[in-house]
Amino acid sequence: MDDQEELQKQLQELIVEHRDLDDVIQHLFEHKPANQLQVQRLKKRKLVLKDQINNIENQLLPDIIA
């Protein structure tokens, strides 16, 4: 497996995890009094994932010099 394929695989895993965290956070707000500390940690994890997703997307896209 080359680097591009590995990055694509990692990107898809991060996107799925990010989406799953969205669902968990939404579920916490809908079905019980949300533990604010838990929600805060989940949101922080989501931000870390988003940064990782952006970094991988930047690696996969070639630099365009205008």
N, C-alpha and C positions, 0 to 999 in steps of 0.2 A: 504494500500500500504506500503510495507516495504522499508527500507532505500535503498536497492540495486535498486529497481524499481524506486524510486524517483530520485536517482542519474542518472540512465539511461535516464529517461525522461528529466532531466535538461541538461544532456550531449547532447542529440539530439537537444534540443532547442538552445543551444549555438553553435553547429556545423552549424545549419541552419542560425543563425544570422551571424556567421563568413563568411559563403559562400555568403550570401546576401550582406555583406559589400564589399566583393571582386567584386561582380557584379556592385555595385554602384560606386566604385572607378574606375573600368574599363570604365563604362559608362561616368563618368565625363571626363576622358581623351580622349575618342573617339568623343564625340558629342559637346563639347564646351570648350572654354578656362577654364581650371580647376582653381577653387579658391583654392590656395595653403593652406590657413588656414583650409578650409573645408576638403581638402584631408588629411592634417596632423592630424586633429582631428579624421577622420575616421580610419586612419592607427593606431593611438594610441588606439582607441577602439578595433580594430582588435587584437592588441597585448594583451590587457587586456583579451579579450575573449579567446585567445590562452592559456594564463596562466590558466584561469579558466578551460578550457577543459583539460589541462594537469593535473591539480590538481584532477579533478574528475576521470580521467582515472587512476591516481595513487591510488585513494581510491578504485576503483573497482577491480584493479588487486591485487592479494595477493602478499605479500612480498616473494621473493624467496631467500633463504639463500643458497649460493653455498658452 
